Amino acid sequence: MKRRNFLTYSFLFLSGCTTVSTLNDKNSISKVEKLRFAVTDVSGLEDLQRDYGRFKDALEEVLQTDIEFYPVDNFTAAAPALLQNQVDLVLGGPSEYVILNSRAKAVPVIGLSRPGYRAAITVRGDSNIKSLSQFQGKTIAMRSQGSTAGHLGPTKIFLDAGLKPNSDYKTIMLGDRGMEALKKGEVDACGLSTFYYENFLLSEGVSEQKYPLIATGPFLPSDVFVVNSQFNRDFARLMKEQMIEHQQKLKQALISSSQFLFHKFNKSKLISVKDTDYDMIREVYRALGKEELIR
């Protein structure tokens, strides 16, 4: 009887020790005193503070770590900064991620989903174009080189339809003027995100019949927070856990800074991601002959 009690108490004692050890795991992780944070599509400290200041403050509270903005001129400038350990944490889109991963061995920590994030091809309602098979020799307006939904996404749509970029159709990059050029008849079609397409219809006060969608592409991968390859991996795992646990607080801070960020991220969630989620983007870069960017 005494032996049985001894074994029972011993088991309870060991279980208690295991629990304490588990609870103390977070405390045993080396604390990162300061995180240097960049956003690939925001240049300038003033713009970072305006658009992401509230998010930075909320993330500091969640991680109990000081965060310092690190402005980069563009997403390619983030690569050497990561490689040289000048910046720790970077938020970028799917296109930026594959380049940062290739050039700087950036490590994905957590994704920022964008439900409904996909590209589409639209034409004028009075156009004779009714299907993708009619795009041979046509001119398509897109946003900018490397834009996920404004270039790579539309290109993916054409690839899946058997049309090759740079030969079967002509692409011109017009930034925010793509739909205006389509409206004026300067191009045959416009490739853009469904987000920009819907906003254009609203701003013009017109229906889809005026600018029908010829095709809609697959859902695009999430935006992603990455760390540099030298970053403390244990802290990166803890950061992911804490961001997911407090994602409502972080999301509210993120979407409260501007109308643009509200529309971009108001349906977003912080989710787990893996490198292979971005193979679709790599496929398009290869088809465009840009292997050197992702090699």
N, C-alpha and C positions, 0 to 999 in steps of 0.2 A: 504493500500500500504506500509506504513511504517512498519506495523507488518510483512508483507511478507518479506521485505528487512531485517528486524531484524532477522527473522528466518533463512533466507538464509545465512546471515553473521555469525550467530551463528553456523550453520552447518559447514560452511567452516572453522571456527576457531577450532571447535572440531575435524574436520578431520585433520587439520594441526597439532594439538596436538598429535593425534594418530600416525601420520606419524613420528613426531619427536621422540615419545616414541619408535616406532619400530626401527628407525635408531639407537637409543641409547642403544638398548637391548644388543648389543655386548659389548659396553663399560661398561655396568652395571655388566657384568660377572666377578667374581673375577679372577684376573689373576694368573696363575700358574707360579711362578718365574723360576722354573727349572723342567725339565722332565728327569727322569732317565730311559734310554732306553736299552733294551736287545733284542737280537735275539737268538732264541732257538738253532739253529744249528751252531752257531759261538761261539767258546770259545776263550777267550784271548783278551785283549784290543788291541793288535797289529793287530790281524785279523779283529776285528770289525772296527778299524780305516781304514784299507786297503779296506775292502769290502763295508762298509756302511758310511765312512767318508763324502763323497760327499752328500749322502742322508741326513745325520744328519744336515749338513750345510744348505741344501735347506729347510729342515723342520723347522729349527730355524728361517729362514727368513719368511717362510709362517706363522708360529705361533707367531713370535716375542717373542719367549721364549727360554731361554738357555736349551740346551740338553746335558746330560752327559751320556756317555756309561756306562753300568753296565754289565760286562762280567759274564756269567753263564757257568758252565762246561757242562751242558746238559739240555734238556727240563724239566727233573724232578727237577733240581735245581732251575728252574724259579718259580716253585710253592711256595715253602716256602718264596722265596724273595718277591713274590707278596703278600702272606698272611701276612707277617710281615712288609709290607709297605716299603720295601727296594728298590723296583723298581716300576716305575709308568706305563711304556708302554713297551709291549713285542710284537714282531713279531714272529709268529709261524705258522706251518703248521696245517692242519686239525686234524691230530692225536694228536699233542701237545695241540691244543685248547681244545679238550674234556677232557683231563686230567687236564689242568690248570683251566678249568671251574669247574670241579668236586672237585679238591683238594684245590683250592684257590679262588673259586667263581669269577674267572676272567670274566670281562664284555667285550663282543665284541664291538668294536667301528666302524671299517671299514674293508672290505675285500679287498684283493689284488688278483684279478682273474687271472687264468692261463688257457686261452682258449686251448682246446685240452688236458688238464691235465687228463690222465686216465691211468689205468694199462692194461697190456696185458700178455698173455701167449704165448711163442714161443717155438718151437722145432726145431730139425735139419731137413733139407729137406729130408734126407735119412731115417728118422724115420718112423715107422709103425703107429705112433700116428696121427690120423686124426681128432679126436673130443675129447671133454672133457669127454665123457662117457668111454674113454679108460684109464683114469688116475688112476684107482683103483690100489693101490700098487706101484705107480710110485714115483720117487724122483724128487722134484722140488727145484731148487735154487731160493732163494729170497735174498733181500738186507740185512735187519737188523730188529730186533724186533721193531714193532711199526712204521716202515717206512710207510708213507701213500700209496705211489704208488709202493713201493718195498716189501710190506708185506700185509698190510690191503686190498689194492686194488685187488691184485691177489687172496687173500683169499675170497674176496667178489665174484669174478668170479666163484670160485669153489662152494661157498655156493649156489649161484643162480642156479648152475647145479646139486645141490643135493649132493655134496661131502663134507664130514665133515673133518675139519682140525684135525690133530693129530690121525686120525684113518684110513681114506680112502686113504690117500697119505702121504708121508714123506716130510717134509720141512727142508732144511738146509740153514742157513744164511751164505752167502759168500761175503757180501759187494759188492765191485766193480768187483768181480771175477765170477759172475754168468754166464755171456755169455761166458767167457773163459772156464769155467767148462763144459758148454753145447757143446762148440766147440770140446773139448777133449773127449766128451762122458762120462764124470764123472757123469752127471745127465741126466734125461730124458727130462727136460724142464726148462725154466727159467721164473719167474714172475717178471716183471719190468715195469717201466713207458714207455709209447710210446716215450717219449723224449730220454731216454737212448737207447731204441731199434733202433731208427732212427740214432742216433749218432754212434752206433756200426756198423750198415750197412755201413755208410759213411766211418768210419775209416778202416774197413776191405775191402772196395771196392767191396762188394757183394750185390746181389739182395735179395728181399724178398723170392724168391724161395729157397735160401740157408737156410734161417731160417724163415719159414712161421709162421704167427700168427694163433694160434688155436682159440683164443677168445680175444675180447677186452671188457673191463669193462665199466660201466657207467662213465660219467664225475664226477670227484672228486670235493669236495667242495674247496672253495678259501682258500688261506692263509689268515691270519687275524691278525690285530692289536688289542690287548686287553689292558685294564687298570685294575689296582687292584680295589677291591671292595670298597675301601675307597676314590677313586679318585673323584674329583669334577665333578659331572655329567653334569653340565651346560657347563663346559669347554670341557668336552669330546664331547658334541654335537657340540660345536663351532669348535673343532678340526676336527671333521668329515666333517663339511661344508667347512672349509678352505682347507682341503686336497683334497676334490673332486673338488673344484673350481680351485685349482692350481696343479692338478694332472699331467699335462704335464711336468711342471717344476720338480716335485718330481720324476716322472718316468724316465726322462732323467738323473737325478742325480743318480738314483738307478742302471740303466743299463750301466752306463758309467765306472763303477769301474773295471769290469772284464768280460771276455768272458762268463764265467759261468752264471753270473747274467744277462747278455744280453740275452742269449738263454733262461734262465728261465723266465724272466719277460718282454721281449721286446714286447709281445702282450697283456700285462696285463692292467687292468683298476682298479681304486679304486671304489668299489661298496658297496652298503648297504648289510649287511648280518644279519641273525637272527640265534639264537641258534639251531633251528630245522633243519637248513641246514646241520648240522653235525650228524644227527641221523644215517646216513649210517655207519659212523665210529663207533658209539656206538654199532650198531648191530654186527659188526665184532668182536669188543672186547668181547662182550658177548659170541659169538660163540667160541672164543678162550679160554673161561674160565677165562677171565681177568676182571671180574666185579668189583674187588676191586680197579681197576685203575680209574673207572668212576662212582663209587657208590656215 
